[in-house]
Amino acid sequence: MTLSQDWGIIFHDRKPPCVWQVAIYAYAEDRPAWRIEPAGDGQCRELGTFRIGITPTGFRETVPLSGPPHGHYTLVVLGIGRGEATIHL
């Protein structure tokens, strides 16, 4: 599944947001099922579109996806602000 800030799922501005972390959590789980963070210096990076399970350029996977996700998840994006959405994969 590809998610884009252009869809208005997480972000309402068309300019790509500066992001520190993207994670998906399985329903009612405390640990992420997948997580990415900026690579290198830890600065936030612009991220407009990404595909779950594929690490975008300038990011590193800190929690690898163990298999194809299916079911209900919570997507959490942290950056300059915070976005959260329930998704079904």
Secondary structure, DSSP 8 states (H G I E B T S, - for coil): -EEEGGGTSS-SSSS--EEEEEEEEETT-SSEEEEEEE-SS---EE-SEEETTS--TTEEEEE---S---SEEEEEEEESSEEEEEEE-
